[in-house]
Amino acid sequence: MNLDYKAIGKRIKEMRKRRKLSQAELAEVIERSTSYISYIEAGQKCMSLDTFVEIANALAVSTDLLLVEQLLAMPAAASQEVTAILGQCNEYERLVLADAIKAIHAALLRHRPAAEMLYTQYSTRNR
């Protein structure tokens, strides 16, 4: 399995910005250079496992959340991401988001047969 370091870097950048940290601040916490953080976020450098865990700890997120695109067990990681987002919302925002999620889910269920049919037609045509 090849890891997508650009996707991992993008998630690190996203989580860093959510925490309102600059690259310099994150670099200081994990005792690395600002340019090193920049390279990681751009997917231009591969980091050690130790550095990866230090970054997750500095951002107060699980490593699953940073690896979400790489994991086969995506529902658990997605659930953690939703929980993190909801944790940053007030009660009103949580209610609005819950209503929106319910509406989107209902629409997905309504349109699933048509989407599956289109997918089948597309995949048989492109073989």
N, C-alpha and C positions, 0 to 999 in steps of 0.2 A: 504494500500500500504506500502510495506517495502522498505526503501531506501537502496541502495547498497553503503555502506560507503566506501568500498574498491575502487569502481569506482570513487566516489567523491574525495577521497584522491588522487587517481592517477591523476585526472584532476587538482587538486590543485598543485600537484608536477610538473606536466607538465607545467602549466602556470607559476609557480615560476621559473622553470629553463629557460623558454623562456624569462623571465624578468631578468635573470642572477642574481637572488637573492639566497642567501644561506638560509638554514632553520633558522639560527641564526638571519639573517637580517629580515626575515619575522616575526619571533617571537618578535623581538624588536619593529617593527612597530605596531604590534597588542597587544603588552604588555603581551605576554605569554612566556612560556619557550620553549626552542629549543626541548626538549623531547616531549612536548605537540604537536608541529608541526609534529614531527616524527610519533607520534601515529596517528594523523589525516591522514597524508599522507599514512600510512599503513592500514588505515581503522579500527584501533584498538580502537579508541575513537569516541564517538558521540559528536559533538560540538553543542553549543547552536545556535540559529538563529542569535543572536547578533554577535557571533564569526564568523559565516559563512559570514555574511555581511561585517564584518571587514576584513576578508581575501580577499573577492572579491574586496573590495575597495583598499586594499593594493596592490593587483595584477593588479588593473585598468582593471578588466574584469567584465562582467555582471554575475549575479548569474546564469542566464540561461546557460551560457557557462560552468560553473562548474557542472551544473546538467544535461547536455545534454543527458546522457544515461537514466535519470529518467523521462524525459519530454515526454508527448504525442505530444506536438507541436514541434517536432524535426526540421522541416525545418527552422524555424526562428532561433533556436539556432545554427544549422549547418551553416546558412548564416552568423551569427555573427562570428563564428569561422573562416570561410573562409575569411571574411573581415579582421579579426585580423591578419591572416597569410599574406594576400596580403599587409597589411599595413607595414609589415616588409621587403617587397621586393622592389627592384628597378624596373624601368620600363621594362627592358629586362626580368627579372625574372617573372614579371606579365604577359607579353606576352607569354612566354613559358608555364607558368601554364595554361593560358587561352586556348592555343592550345591543351595542354594535356587533359584538362577537356572536350573540345569539342570532341576529338577523343574517349575518354573513354565513353562519353555519346552516341555517334553514335554506338559504339560497343555494349553497353548495349541494345540499341533499336534493333539492328540487331539480337541479341541472345535471346531476351526476350521470344519469343514463345517456343524455345527449353528449356529454363530454367523453364518456367511455366509448361511445360509438365513433365519435370523431377521432379519438386516439387510435382506435383499431383500424379505421380507414387510413389514417396517416402512416401508421407503422407498417401496414401491409404494402402500401404504395412505395415506401422508401426502403424496401429490402433489397 
